Amino acid sequence: MNERVLQHIDENLQNSIADLKRICALPSVAAKGEYMEETAEMVASMLESIGFETRVHPTSGVSVVTGELNVGATRTLLFYDHFDVQPAEPFDLWDSPPFESDIRDGRIFARGVADNKGDFISRIWAVKAFLENGLELPVNVKFVVEGEEEISSPNLPEFVKTNKDFLKADGGIWEFGGSDINGVQEAWLGLKGIVYVQLEIERLNTDSHSANACILPSAPYRLIWALNSLKDNEENILIEGFYDDVKPLIDIEKKAIAKIDMYEDKIKNHYGIDEFLLGLEGHELKERYYNGPTCNICGVWSGYQGVGSKTVLPAKAFAKLDFRLVEKMRPDDIINKLRRHLDSHGFTDIKIAWHEGYPAAKTPVDHPFVELVNKANKAVFGHDLVLQPTSPGSGPLYLFNEYVPMVSIGCGDYDSRAHAPNESIMIENYHNTIKRIAVLMHEMGSW
């Protein structure tokens, strides 16, 4: 590894942080559709400024940005990132404004700094460390940077359909990652799928005085009864056929998770709980964590939410749910089964107002590229990666799986609070993440 590259990363840490602050200042909240094209243009400009052939691809939603630097190398490394972020509300729970990056206690605080703008900027600066030293890149590099990941990437399939060749590479780095509760670096080799739905019920054509609850139907109760039919007290999902296509973990995945310390006591302390669901622990807890599909209520609302009392019988009620899917489960199949379940239980009046999602995908634990990423990690962080066969979270990995083996590593950590107030990353992790990508490119060049 050329020491000039690592020295450049050390000497330019503050410059890279300045770039990170600049992109975090754009409140590119996908759920609100704000500042999306402006952020896409900034991403394109950052890539173009260091020599990438850059394109902004229009879609039916937010544009996808690609960048390619083909140096004629034998190997090609692809990065997948996203420039959209989660809403920052509630703002009053932030200790500093979410779109004005603040540095304190060795951390950078901003919405999107961990998920996933910090990772994107770290990868740009790893490339710059070679180029600004007059060195040829050891690999060809491609970027795919989208703006709808936080809303389930509804238009990324449209981009992929017409750009399949661009996705072909010898290895890829997925958007997120970081260190565990003890500071040990993790690599995620897969992602669960997801189906996100909004249920709605309207029982009256207008809200009514709550005195009429003795003779008029209640939308909130109707919705609650429907939600109650989806899962029992033992956490069994009651939708008929829901588990039919679940693929069990294979032996090599079971061996991988057997090596993982889930730090059960620390996690329980962190969340203030005495035990996990169903009293699970040890291997059974891991099996459920890595290969358990879910039915989760993300939000329920109806009627008056303000201060004090308002005696009202609401006309409408709403709920948002997500279903995490494991390998072989199909989103369209789950939606159909949900609809049949509601109908067969007498809830034909509950509407599935909208839904979105995608299936699960994995990179094999024993893929040679996984070992290469681990080698780069060990060179910088001094220890082996904890290999997670899949993440309990979701992302559009399935679109890339056919074309490139992907490993998810990044600059986050256990306290990064992605999606929550006071999102942050450790500057030390961010710094070393840049070095790790540089070392990976070097190793991949002779792979």
C-alpha positions in Angstrom: 0.0 0.0 0.0 1.4 3.4 -1.0 2.0 5.4 2.2 1.4 8.6 0.3 -2.2 7.6 -0.1 -2.7 7.1 3.6 -0.8 10.3 4.4 -3.0 12.3 2.0 -6.1 10.9 3.9 -4.6 12.1 7.2 -3.7 15.5 5.9 -7.0 16.1 4.3 -9.4 14.9 7.0 -10.8 18.4 7.6 -11.3 19.0 3.9 -13.3 15.8 3.6 -15.3 16.8 6.7 -16.1 20.1 5.0 -17.5 18.2 2.0 -19.5 16.1 4.4 -21.0 19.2 6.1 -21.8 20.7 2.7 -23.9 17.7 1.5 -25.5 17.3 5.0 -26.7 20.9 4.8 -29.1 19.9 2.0 -32.3 18.6 3.7 -32.9 15.9 1.0 -35.8 14.2 2.8 -37.2 11.7 0.3 -40.6 11.4 2.2 -41.2 15.1 1.6 -39.6 15.3 -1.8 -37.5 18.2 -0.8 -34.1 19.3 -2.3 -33.8 16.0 -4.2 -32.6 17.3 -7.5 -30.4 19.9 -5.9 -28.7 17.1 -3.9 -28.4 14.9 -7.0 -26.6 17.7 -8.8 -24.2 18.2 -5.9 -23.4 14.4 -5.9 -22.8 14.6 -9.7 -20.6 17.7 -9.3 -18.5 16.1 -6.6 -17.9 13.0 -8.7 -17.2 15.1 -11.9 -14.7 17.3 -10.1 -12.4 14.4 -9.6 -12.6 13.0 -13.1 -15.6 10.7 -13.1 -17.7 10.4 -16.2 -21.0 11.4 -14.6 -24.7 11.1 -15.6 -27.9 12.2 -13.9 -30.5 9.7 -14.9 -34.1 10.9 -14.8 -36.7 8.4 -13.5 -40.4 8.6 -12.8 -39.3 10.0 -9.4 -35.9 11.2 -8.2 -32.9 11.1 -10.5 -30.2 8.4 -10.1 -26.6 9.6 -10.3 -23.9 7.5 -11.8 -20.1 8.0 -12.0 -17.5 5.9 -13.7 -13.7 6.2 -13.8 -12.4 3.5 -16.1 -8.6 3.4 -15.9 -8.3 0.1 -17.8 -7.7 -2.0 -14.7 -8.5 -5.7 -14.5 -10.9 -5.3 -11.7 -13.9 -3.0 -11.1 -15.3 -1.8 -7.8 -18.8 -0.5 -7.5 -20.3 1.7 -4.8 -24.0 1.9 -4.0 -25.0 4.9 -1.9 -28.1 7.1 -1.5 -28.3 10.9 -1.0 -31.8 11.0 0.5 -32.4 11.0 4.3 -35.1 10.3 6.8 -37.3 13.2 8.1 -35.6 14.9 11.1 -38.7 15.4 13.2 -39.2 15.8 16.1 -36.8 18.8 15.9 -37.0 19.6 19.6 -35.2 16.3 20.4 -32.1 17.4 18.5 -29.3 19.0 20.6 -28.2 21.0 17.5 -30.0 21.8 14.2 -30.2 18.6 12.1 -29.1 20.2 8.9 -26.3 22.3 10.4 -23.5 19.8 11.1 -22.1 20.2 14.6 -18.9 18.6 15.9 -18.7 17.8 19.6 -17.1 15.0 21.7 -15.3 13.6 18.7 -18.5 13.1 16.7 -20.2 14.8 13.8 -24.0 15.4 14.3 -26.3 15.9 11.4 -29.3 14.2 9.7 -27.9 11.7 7.1 -24.3 11.8 8.3 -24.5 8.1 9.2 -27.2 7.1 6.7 -25.6 7.5 4.3 -23.9 10.7 3.3 -20.8 10.0 5.5 -20.1 6.7 3.7 -20.6 8.4 0.3 -18.1 11.2 1.1 -15.6 8.7 2.6 -15.6 6.8 -0.6 -15.0 9.8 -2.8 -12.0 10.8 -0.6 -10.5 7.4 -0.8 -10.5 7.8 -4.6 -9.1 11.3 -4.3 -6.2 10.1 -2.2 -4.9 8.2 -5.2 -5.7 10.8 -7.9 -4.4 13.8 -6.0 -1.1 12.1 -5.5 -0.8 11.5 -9.2 -1.3 7.8 -8.8 -3.3 5.6 -11.1 -6.3 3.9 -9.5 -5.6 0.2 -9.0 -9.2 -0.6 -10.0 -11.9 0.9 -12.2 -14.5 2.6 -10.0 -18.3 3.0 -10.4 -20.8 4.9 -8.3 -24.6 4.4 -8.2 -26.2 7.0 -6.0 -29.9 7.2 -5.7 -32.4 9.5 -3.9 -35.2 7.2 -2.9 -33.7 4.6 -0.6 -35.5 5.8 2.4 -38.9 5.4 0.7 -38.1 1.8 -0.6 -36.4 2.8 -3.9 -39.6 2.7 -6.0 -37.9 4.0 -9.2 -34.5 2.3 -8.9 -35.8 -0.8 -10.8 -36.6 1.6 -13.7 -33.0 2.7 -13.7 -31.6 -0.8 -13.4 -33.8 -2.1 -16.3 -32.0 0.2 -18.7 -28.5 0.2 -17.1 -27.8 -3.5 -16.2 -24.4 -3.5 -17.8 -23.3 -0.6 -15.6 -23.9 -2.7 -12.5 -21.4 -5.4 -13.5 -18.4 -5.3 -11.3 -16.0 -7.7 -9.5 -17.1 -6.5 -6.1 -19.3 -3.8 -4.6 -19.6 -1.9 -1.3 -23.1 -1.3 -0.1 -24.3 1.9 1.5 -24.1 1.3 5.3 -22.2 -0.3 8.2 -20.0 0.4 11.1 -18.9 -0.9 14.5 -20.8 -2.9 17.0 -21.5 -2.0 20.7 -17.9 -2.9 21.6 -16.3 -1.0 18.7 -15.7 -4.1 16.5 -16.3 -3.5 12.8 -19.1 -5.4 11.1 -19.9 -6.4 7.5 -23.4 -7.1 6.4 -23.7 -9.6 3.6 -27.4 -9.3 2.9 -30.6 -7.4 3.6 -34.1 -8.5 4.4 -36.9 -7.6 2.1 -39.7 -5.3 3.1 -43.4 -4.6 2.4 -44.6 -1.3 3.7 -48.4 -0.7 3.7 -50.9 1.9 4.8 -54.2 0.7 5.9 -57.2 3.1 6.0 -60.8 2.8 7.2 -63.7 5.3 6.9 -66.8 4.5 8.8 -68.6 7.9 8.8 -68.7 10.7 6.2 -67.8 13.2 9.0 -66.5 13.2 12.6 -69.2 13.1 15.2 -69.8 14.0 18.8 -68.5 11.1 21.0 -71.9 10.9 22.6 -73.0 9.2 19.4 -70.6 6.3 20.0 -73.5 4.4 21.4 -75.2 4.2 18.0 -72.5 5.1 15.4 -69.6 2.9 14.3 -66.0 3.7 15.3 -63.3 3.8 12.7 -60.5 3.5 15.2 -62.0 0.4 16.9 -62.6 -1.2 13.5 -58.9 -0.7 12.6 -57.7 -1.9 16.0 -59.7 -5.1 15.6 -58.2 -5.7 12.1 -54.7 -5.1 13.4 -55.3 -7.5 16.3 -56.1 -10.2 13.8 -52.7 -10.1 12.2 -50.6 -11.4 15.1 -51.2 -13.3 18.3 -49.7 -12.9 21.8 -47.0 -15.5 21.0 -45.7 -13.3 18.1 -47.1 -15.7 15.5 -48.1 -13.9 12.3 -51.6 -15.2 11.5 -51.9 -14.3 7.8 -52.6 -17.6 6.1 -49.5 -18.8 4.2 -47.3 -16.0 5.5 -44.4 -18.4 6.4 -44.8 -20.7 3.4 -41.8 -19.5 1.4 -39.4 -18.8 4.3 -35.9 -20.3 3.4 -34.1 -21.6 6.5 -30.5 -20.5 7.1 -28.0 -22.8 5.5 -25.1 -24.5 7.5 -22.4 -21.9 6.6 -24.8 -19.1 7.7 -25.5 -20.9 11.0 -21.8 -21.3 11.6 -21.3 -17.6 10.9 -23.9 -16.5 13.4 -22.6 -18.9 16.0 -19.5 -16.8 16.1 -21.4 -13.6 16.6 -21.7 -12.1 20.1 -25.1 -10.3 20.2 -24.1 -8.6 23.6 -27.6 -9.5 24.8 -27.2 -7.8 28.3 -25.9 -4.6 26.8 -28.7 -4.4 24.3 -31.3 -5.0 27.0 -29.7 -2.3 29.1 -29.6 0.0 26.1 -33.4 -0.3 25.5 -34.4 -0.7 29.2 -35.9 -4.1 28.9 -35.6 -7.2 31.0 -35.8 -9.8 28.2 -36.2 -10.1 24.5 -39.5 -11.2 22.9 -40.7 -14.6 24.0 -37.7 -14.7 26.4 -35.4 -15.7 23.6 -31.7 -15.9 24.1 -28.6 -17.5 22.6 -29.0 -19.4 19.3 -32.8 -19.1 19.1 -32.5 -15.3 19.4 -30.0 -15.2 16.6 -32.1 -17.4 14.3 -35.0 -15.0 14.8 -32.9 -11.9 14.4 -31.3 -13.1 11.1 -34.1 -15.1 9.6 -37.3 -14.1 11.2 -39.9 -12.3 9.1 -41.9 -9.6 11.0 -45.2 -7.8 11.1 -44.7 -4.4 12.7 -47.0 -1.5 13.4 -45.0 1.7 12.5 -47.8 4.1 13.4 -51.5 4.4 14.1 -53.6 7.6 14.1 -57.1 8.8 14.3 -59.1 11.6 15.8 -57.9 14.3 18.1 -54.2 14.5 19.0 -53.9 17.9 20.6 -53.6 19.2 24.1 -56.4 18.6 26.5 -59.7 16.8 25.6 -62.0 16.8 22.6 -64.9 14.4 22.8 -65.0 13.2 19.2 -66.0 10.0 17.3 -63.5 10.0 14.4 -64.8 9.2 10.9 -61.4 7.7 9.7 -58.5 5.8 11.1 -55.1 5.0 9.6 -52.2 2.6 10.3 -48.7 2.1 8.7 -47.2 -1.4 8.9 -44.0 -2.9 7.7 -43.3 -6.6 7.0 -39.7 -7.6 6.9 -39.2 -10.5 4.5 -36.5 -13.2 4.4 -35.0 -15.0 1.5 -37.6 -16.4 -1.0 -40.5 -14.4 0.3 -42.1 -12.2 -2.4 -43.7 -8.7 -1.7 -46.6 -9.1 -4.1 -47.4 -12.5 -2.6 -47.5 -11.0 0.9 -49.8 -8.1 -0.2 -52.2 -10.7 -1.8 -52.2 -12.8 1.4 -52.8 -9.7 3.5 -55.7 -8.7 1.4 -57.2 -12.2 1.6 -56.7 -12.3 5.3 -58.5 -9.0 5.8 -61.4 -10.1 3.6 -61.7 -13.6 5.1 -61.9 -12.0 8.6 -64.7 -9.7 7.6 -62.5 -6.6 7.1 -63.4 -5.9 3.5 -63.8 -2.2 4.4 -60.2 -1.9 5.4 -58.3 -0.4 2.4 -54.7 -1.1 1.5 -54.3 2.5 0.5 -50.8 2.1 -0.9 -47.8 -0.3 -0.5 -44.1 -0.5 -1.6 -41.3 -3.0 -1.1 -38.8 -5.5 -2.4 -37.5 -9.0 -1.7 -34.4 -10.0 0.3 -31.0 -10.7 -1.1 -27.6 -12.0 0.1 -23.9 -12.4 -0.8 -22.6 -15.8 0.2 -20.6 -15.8 3.4 -17.7 -17.7 1.7 -17.5 -15.4 -1.4 -13.8 -14.5 -2.1 -14.7 -10.8 -2.2 -15.9 -11.0 1.4 -12.4 -12.2 2.4 -10.8 -9.4 0.4 -12.9 -6.8 2.3 -12.0 -8.5 5.6 -8.3 -8.3 4.7 -8.6 -4.5 4.1 -10.4 -4.1 7.3 -7.8 -5.9 9.3 -5.0 -3.8 7.8 -6.7 -0.6 9.0 -8.7 -1.5 12.1 -6.5 -4.4 13.3 -9.2 -7.0 13.6 -11.4 -9.3 11.5 -14.8 -8.2 10.5 -17.8 -9.7 12.3 -19.6 -11.2 9.3 -23.4 -10.8 9.5 -25.1 -13.1 6.9 -27.8 -10.6 6.6 -29.2 -7.4 8.1 -32.5 -7.2 9.9 -33.0 -4.0 7.9 -33.9 -3.7 4.2 -32.6 -2.2 1.0 -32.7 -2.8 -2.8 -29.8 -5.2 -2.8 -31.8 -7.7 -4.9 -31.5 -5.4 -7.9 -27.6 -5.7 -7.8 -27.3 -9.3 -6.6 -27.2 -10.8 -10.1 -24.4 -8.5 -11.3 -22.0 -7.9 -8.4 -21.3 -9.4 -5.0 -22.0 -6.7 -2.4 -20.6 -6.2 1.1 -22.0 -3.5 3.4 -19.4 -1.7 5.5 -19.4 1.9 6.6 -18.5 4.7 9.1 -21.4 4.3 11.6 -21.3 2.8 15.0 -23.7 1.5 17.7 -24.5 5.0 18.9 -25.0 6.6 15.5 -28.8 6.8 15.9 -29.6 6.6 12.2 -33.3 7.6 11.6 -33.4 9.1 15.1 -32.7 12.5 16.6 -29.0 13.4 17.1 -27.8 11.1 14.3 -24.0 11.1 14.3 -20.7 9.3 13.5 -17.3 9.2 15.2 -14.7 11.2 13.4 -12.2 8.4 14.1 -14.4 5.8 12.5 -15.0 8.1 9.5 -11.2 8.7 9.1 -10.4 5.0 9.2 -13.2 4.1 6.9 -11.6 6.3 4.2 -8.4 4.4 4.7 -10.1 1.0 4.6 -11.6 1.8 1.2 -8.2 2.9 -0.1 -6.6 -0.3 1.1 -9.4 -2.3 -0.4 -8.8 -0.7 -3.8 -5.1 -1.5 -3.5 -5.8 -5.1 -2.6 -8.4 -5.5 -5.3 -5.9 -4.3 -7.9 -3.8 -7.4 -7.4 -6.7 -9.8 -6.6 
